[in-house]
Amino acid sequence: MTRAAVNWTAFWRKNAYLRYALWLACAVLVLLLLLMPFAHWQDGSHGLLQVAAAAVTCLLPGTLALWISSRKVEPTWVLFGIVASMGLRLLPPLVICLVISLKATGADYFNFICYLLLFYFATLAFETYSSIRLLQPDR
């Protein structure tokens, strides 16, 4: 194995956060690519914007939650990190749904809310699995 390959391997093993964040981004991208034809069929280019906005709305907080989980400090901090991650992950979709409910009727943004829920649950499942893996002691 070349020296550069060894350095990259060591880099990826050392930076578990980057590895899991990349996997999260890939999972969101796959779901986005699966939903784009349906969104385009439903609402045209407006549907594509809705599904992309839902993907970004769930990807960014999920990545931030992973970063919080990757900070390995004392055990009392782990519980606070988990609670902070849950709040950060839930806050953007919740605020968006609240604003939508105050500004428009539910039927106007029903598809967007469905996309948001799909991405939220997908990123929640992946981010929870990754956070548990990040919190485990090094093997």
C-alpha positions in Angstrom: 0.0 0.0 0.0 1.3 3.4 -0.9 2.0 6.1 1.7 -0.8 8.3 0.4 -3.3 5.4 0.7 -2.2 4.7 4.2 -2.6 8.4 5.1 -6.1 8.5 3.6 -7.1 5.3 5.5 -5.8 6.7 8.7 -7.6 10.0 8.1 -11.0 8.3 7.5 -10.6 6.0 10.5 -9.6 8.9 12.7 -12.4 11.2 11.5 -15.5 9.1 12.1 -17.7 12.3 12.0 -16.7 13.0 8.4 -17.3 9.4 7.5 -20.8 9.4 9.0 -21.6 12.9 7.7 -20.7 11.7 4.2 -22.9 8.7 4.5 -25.8 10.8 5.8 -25.3 13.1 2.8 -25.3 10.1 0.4 -28.5 8.7 2.1 -30.2 12.1 1.6 -29.0 12.3 -2.0 -30.4 8.8 -2.8 -33.8 9.7 -1.2 -33.7 13.0 -3.1 -33.1 11.2 -6.4 -35.8 8.7 -5.7 -38.4 11.4 -4.9 -37.5 13.9 -7.7 -39.4 12.1 -10.5 -42.5 11.9 -8.3 -42.2 15.5 -7.2 -41.8 16.6 -10.8 -44.8 14.6 -11.8 -46.9 16.1 -9.0 -46.0 19.8 -9.2 -43.4 20.3 -11.9 -40.5 22.5 -11.1 -42.2 23.7 -8.0 -42.2 20.1 -6.7 -38.5 19.8 -7.4 -37.9 22.9 -5.3 -40.0 21.6 -2.5 -38.2 18.2 -2.4 -34.8 19.9 -2.5 -35.8 22.3 0.3 -37.0 19.5 2.4 -33.7 17.6 1.8 -31.6 20.6 2.8 -33.8 21.4 5.8 -33.2 17.9 7.2 -29.6 17.4 6.1 -28.0 20.4 7.8 -29.5 19.8 11.3 -28.7 16.1 11.0 -25.1 16.9 10.2 -24.9 19.3 13.1 -26.4 16.7 15.4 -23.8 14.2 14.2 -21.0 16.7 15.0 -22.4 17.2 18.5 -22.5 13.5 19.0 -18.9 13.1 17.8 -17.5 15.3 20.5 -16.3 12.7 23.0 -15.9 14.3 26.4 -16.9 13.3 29.9 -20.0 11.0 30.4 -22.2 13.8 31.8 -21.8 15.8 28.6 -23.1 12.9 26.5 -26.6 13.2 27.8 -26.6 16.9 27.2 -25.2 16.3 23.7 -28.0 13.8 22.9 -30.7 16.2 24.1 -29.1 19.2 22.2 -28.9 17.0 19.1 -32.6 16.1 19.3 -33.6 19.7 19.7 -31.4 20.9 16.8 -32.7 18.1 14.6 -36.3 18.8 15.4 -36.3 22.6 15.5 -36.0 23.5 11.7 -38.8 21.2 10.5 -41.0 22.2 13.4 -40.6 25.9 12.8 -41.2 25.5 9.0 -44.4 23.6 9.7 -45.5 26.2 12.2 -44.9 29.0 9.7 -46.7 27.2 7.0 -49.7 26.6 9.2 -49.8 30.2 10.1 -49.4 31.6 6.6 -51.3 29.2 4.3 -53.8 26.5 4.2 -52.6 22.9 4.7 -53.5 21.8 1.2 -51.2 24.4 -0.4 -48.1 22.8 1.1 -49.2 19.2 1.7 -46.6 17.7 -0.6 -43.8 19.8 0.9 -44.8 18.6 4.4 -44.9 15.0 3.3 -41.4 15.4 1.7 -40.2 17.1 4.9 -41.5 14.2 7.0 -39.9 11.6 4.7 -36.5 13.3 4.9 -36.9 13.9 8.6 -37.6 10.3 9.5 -34.8 9.0 7.1 -32.2 11.4 8.6 -33.4 10.7 12.1 -33.0 7.0 11.7 -29.5 7.3 10.1 -28.3 10.0 12.4 -29.5 8.0 15.5 -27.7 4.9 14.3 -24.5 7.0 13.5 -24.6 8.8 16.9 -24.8 5.5 18.7 -21.8 4.2 16.8 -19.9 7.5 17.5 -20.6 7.2 21.2 -19.4 3.7 21.5 -15.9 3.3 22.9 -13.1 2.9 20.3 -12.4 -0.7 19.4 
